[in-house]
């Protein structure tokens, strides 16, 4: 991320868009490096964290007063809709091989089954805590969360 004082080396999901876009902004080796680090640091069964856990600003829970929740919203909270760009990026970087498609399908299936265990039955919440037990937070039935998973299912299955 670029900041007034220069580049910020925090690992955030924003970088996945450089790989997930149809016109590709990076060479394949860079695409794969981005996907690997996002997978290692941000991927959870319910979507992508908004900040890597090793960062001192990381907040594992979205809880507390309105100010505390606002402070946590972009500091680790998991956003399910980001699973869509992540899957698109993984397919762009590693191809639509049988193993990669199976991996991506498994991500979608696990997200749906995890979301079904808590929150609004038959839906996906806006956000989840970054750490177990990953309680659903925010809107209990978020349109963009549901829409991205529906788009992935239409694309992958």
Secondary structure, DSSP 8 states (H G I E B T S, - for coil): -EETTEE-----GGGGHHHHSTT-SS-HHHHHHHHHHHHHHTEETTEEESS-TTSTT--S---SSHHHHHHHTTTT-EETTHHHHHHHHHHHHH-S-HHHHHHHHHHHHHHHHHHHTSSSTTS--SEE-SSTT--EES-SS-HHHHHHHHHHHHHH-
